[in-house]
Amino acid sequence: MLKTRKDPKFILLIISAIFIVMLFTLDRSCEAKGETKKNSKYFHTLQEQLVKDGFDRDLIKIIYGNSKVTFESKGVSLFFVHSEGRLDYDQYTVRSQIKKARRYMKRHHADFFQAQKKYGVDKEVIAAIILVETQCGNLLGERSVLNTLSTLSSLFDFQVREELWKEISDTPELTRENFDRKADKKSKWAYSELKAFLNHTTTEKIDPVKIKGSYAGAMGISQFMPSNIPELAKDGNNDGSIDLFNHADAIASIAFYLKHHGWKPGLSQQMAQKVVHHYNHSERYVDTVLKITKLLKG
């Protein structure tokens, strides 16, 4: 028999349901507060510095109050052990990879044609960079750009630095002296990138918490660092915004980046090496990109 609203059992059922909802909400609230407290421990000094440098206090409070914004010691530890020389660049020059790049160029033919025409940069070198950086847009990185840059930036705070050292001090071949030297350098660099990142996401009305990228904080199909966006990123599809996760924008941005650093039609091999070196300072990276470029033209 259907219970009526006056039935005591029905009333008890409603009260129980309300209590469960309140308990769940309280639990989530406590979890969020715990996360915020954790963030405050690591990011308090960083937040104050951002406000001091002109960012809106309420905005910063909202961003760092998000439970998804955390101190990522595991990801950041790669900065202290990562080596470009260990990467297998030969994997990008095999036949299957070249075919993948050709299919990508065909799929986005109009965007490549427009970029080459407008900026005078060979479409093949643009495709080569996208292949190496993100497998033609298929591997964009899974780490929070905000968390990565915030964690590195916060290392200017000695107490925060000590916390990270405790977690990675047993890393082979990493001495305290080298750790401090890298922490000094990387915290300054990351803070500059963090400010550029927050400016970009604010301008484009993007939630900074949702952006994923590489372990270094590079983002999008082009894997631009945030500081490159204001000057070098381009609106390839002319929709009024810059979105490096959009193929047209990424292709145009890489083309302009290379032009900005000296790429011209018919440039020499030596000059091409110098230009691509601006994109990535690894000699093996440069050689691989130019080898792919040659294979795509062949």
C-alpha positions in Angstrom: 0.0 0.0 0.0 1.3 3.5 -0.9 2.3 5.5 2.1 0.7 8.9 2.5 2.5 12.1 3.6 0.9 11.8 7.0 2.1 8.3 7.6 4.8 8.3 10.4 6.9 5.7 8.4 6.8 7.9 5.4 7.9 11.0 7.4 10.7 8.9 9.0 11.8 7.8 5.5 12.0 11.4 4.3 14.0 12.5 7.4 16.4 9.6 6.9 16.9 10.6 3.3 17.6 14.2 4.2 20.1 13.1 6.9 22.0 10.9 4.4 22.2 13.8 1.9 23.4 16.2 4.6 26.0 13.6 5.8 27.3 13.2 2.2 27.5 16.9 1.6 29.3 17.4 4.9 31.7 14.7 4.1 32.5 16.2 0.7 32.8 19.6 2.3 35.3 18.3 4.9 37.2 16.7 2.0 37.3 20.0 0.2 38.4 21.9 3.3 41.1 19.3 3.9 42.3 19.7 0.4 42.2 23.5 0.7 44.2 23.3 3.9 46.7 21.1 2.1 47.0 23.5 -0.7 47.4 26.4 1.8 50.4 24.6 3.3 52.2 24.4 -0.1 50.7 27.3 -2.0 50.0 30.0 0.6 53.2 32.0 -0.2 52.7 31.5 -3.9 49.1 32.8 -3.8 50.3 35.9 -1.9 53.0 36.5 -4.5 50.5 36.2 -7.4 48.2 38.8 -5.7 51.1 41.1 -5.1 51.9 40.8 -8.8 48.5 42.0 -9.8 46.2 39.0 -9.9 42.7 39.3 -8.4 42.7 37.9 -4.9 39.2 36.4 -5.2 40.2 34.7 -8.4 43.4 33.2 -6.9 41.4 32.1 -3.9 38.9 30.3 -6.0 41.5 28.6 -8.2 43.6 27.3 -5.3 40.6 26.4 -3.3 39.7 23.8 -5.9 40.3 20.3 -4.6 41.9 19.3 -7.9 44.7 21.8 -7.4 47.4 19.9 -5.6 51.1 19.8 -4.9 52.4 17.2 -7.4 55.8 16.0 -6.1 55.8 12.9 -8.3 55.4 14.7 -11.6 57.7 17.6 -10.7 60.5 15.1 -9.7 61.0 14.4 -13.4 62.5 17.9 -13.7 65.4 16.7 -11.5 66.1 13.4 -13.3 64.7 13.9 -16.9 67.2 13.8 -19.8 66.4 14.5 -23.5 69.3 12.3 -24.4 67.5 9.2 -23.2 64.4 9.7 -25.4 64.0 7.4 -28.4 63.7 9.8 -31.3 64.3 7.1 -33.9 60.7 5.9 -33.3 59.4 8.9 -35.2 61.3 8.3 -38.4 60.0 4.7 -39.1 57.6 4.2 -42.1 54.4 4.0 -40.0 55.1 7.3 -38.4 55.8 9.1 -41.7 52.6 7.7 -43.1 50.8 9.0 -40.0 52.2 12.5 -40.6 51.2 12.4 -44.3 47.6 11.4 -43.4 47.6 14.2 -40.9 48.7 16.7 -43.5 46.1 15.5 -45.9 43.3 15.7 -43.3 44.3 19.3 -42.5 45.4 20.3 -46.0 43.7 23.7 -46.0 45.3 24.7 -42.7 48.8 23.7 -43.8 48.3 25.4 -47.1 47.2 28.6 -45.5 50.0 28.6 -42.9 52.7 27.9 -45.5 51.3 30.7 -47.8 50.9 33.2 -45.0 54.2 32.6 -43.1 56.5 31.1 -45.7 57.2 28.0 -43.6 57.3 24.6 -45.2 54.3 22.6 -44.3 56.4 19.5 -43.8 58.5 20.9 -41.0 55.2 22.0 -39.2 53.9 18.5 -39.5 57.2 17.0 -38.4 57.1 19.1 -35.2 53.5 18.1 -34.5 54.3 14.4 -35.0 57.2 14.5 -32.6 55.5 16.7 -30.0 52.0 15.1 -29.8 51.8 12.2 -32.3 49.7 14.5 -34.6 47.5 15.7 -31.7 46.9 12.2 -30.2 49.1 12.5 -27.1 48.6 15.9 -25.5 49.9 15.1 -22.0 47.9 14.0 -18.9 49.4 16.3 -16.2 47.7 19.4 -14.9 49.5 22.4 -16.2 48.3 24.4 -13.3 49.6 21.9 -10.7 52.9 21.4 -12.4 53.7 25.1 -12.7 52.3 25.9 -9.2 54.4 23.1 -7.6 57.6 24.2 -9.3 56.9 27.9 -8.6 56.3 27.2 -4.9 59.9 25.9 -4.5 61.1 29.4 -3.9 59.5 28.8 -0.4 62.2 27.0 1.6 59.7 25.0 3.7 58.0 23.8 0.5 61.3 22.9 -1.0 62.2 20.8 2.1 59.0 18.9 1.7 59.8 18.0 -1.9 63.4 17.1 -1.0 62.1 14.6 1.6 60.1 12.8 -1.0 62.8 12.6 -3.7 66.1 12.6 -1.8 66.6 8.9 -2.4 66.7 9.5 -6.2 69.9 8.0 -7.6 72.5 10.6 -8.7 70.6 13.5 -7.2 72.6 15.4 -4.6 71.2 18.1 -2.3 73.4 20.7 -4.0 72.1 19.8 -7.5 68.6 19.8 -6.2 68.9 23.3 -4.7 70.5 24.6 -7.8 67.8 23.2 -10.1 65.0 24.3 -7.7 66.3 27.9 -7.7 66.4 28.0 -11.5 63.1 26.1 -12.1 61.1 28.0 -9.6 61.9 31.3 -11.2 61.2 29.9 -14.7 58.0 28.2 -13.6 56.6 31.3 -11.9 57.0 33.3 -15.1 55.2 30.5 -17.0 52.5 30.3 -14.3 51.7 34.0 -14.6 51.5 33.7 -18.4 49.3 30.6 -18.1 46.8 32.4 -15.7 46.8 35.4 -18.0 46.0 33.3 -21.0 43.2 31.3 -19.3 41.7 34.4 -18.0 41.8 36.2 -21.4 40.3 33.2 -23.2 37.9 32.4 -20.4 39.3 28.9 -19.9 39.2 27.0 -16.6 42.9 26.7 -15.7 42.2 23.6 -13.6 41.0 21.6 -16.7 44.1 22.2 -18.9 46.3 19.1 -19.3 49.8 19.1 -20.7 53.3 17.7 -20.5 55.4 17.1 -17.4 57.0 20.5 -18.1 53.7 22.4 -18.5 53.7 22.6 -22.3 50.2 22.5 -23.7 48.2 21.9 -26.8 48.9 20.2 -30.1 51.9 22.5 -30.6 53.1 22.0 -27.0 53.7 25.7 -26.4 54.9 26.9 -23.1 52.4 29.6 -21.8 55.0 32.4 -22.1 55.1 31.8 -25.9 51.3 32.2 -26.3 50.9 36.1 -26.1 53.5 36.8 -28.8 53.7 33.7 -31.0 50.3 31.9 -30.9 47.9 32.6 -33.7 44.2 32.3 -34.5 44.5 29.9 -37.4 40.7 29.5 -38.0 39.9 33.2 -37.5 37.2 32.5 -34.8 38.4 35.3 -32.6 40.2 33.1 -30.0 43.4 31.2 -29.6 43.0 27.6 -28.8 46.2 25.5 -29.1 44.0 22.3 -28.8 42.5 23.3 -32.1 44.5 22.0 -35.2 44.2 25.1 -37.3 45.4 27.4 -34.4 48.3 25.0 -33.6 49.4 24.7 -37.2 49.4 28.5 -37.6 51.1 29.0 -34.3 54.0 26.7 -35.1 54.4 28.3 -38.5 54.6 31.8 -37.0 56.9 30.6 -34.3 59.4 29.3 -36.9 59.1 32.4 -39.0 59.7 34.5 -35.9 62.9 32.7 -35.3 64.2 33.0 -38.9 62.6 30.4 -41.1 62.4 31.5 -44.7 61.6 29.6 -47.9 64.8 27.8 -49.2 66.9 28.4 -46.1 70.0 26.4 -45.6 70.3 23.2 -43.6 72.5 25.0 -41.0 69.9 27.8 -40.6 67.1 25.3 -40.4 68.9 23.6 -37.5 69.2 27.0 -35.7 65.6 27.8 -36.1 64.2 24.4 -35.0 66.7 24.5 -32.0 64.6 27.4 -30.6 61.6 25.0 -30.4 63.6 22.4 -28.5 67.2 22.7 -27.5 68.0 19.0 -27.9 70.2 18.3 -30.9 68.6 14.9 -31.4 65.2 16.6 -31.5 66.4 19.0 -34.1 68.0 16.3 -36.3 64.8 14.2 -36.0 62.5 17.0 -37.0 64.6 17.9 -40.0 64.9 14.2 -41.0 61.1 13.8 -40.9 60.8 17.0 -42.9 63.0 15.5 -45.6 61.1 12.2 -45.6 57.8 14.0 -46.0 59.1 15.9 -48.9 60.5 12.8 -50.6 
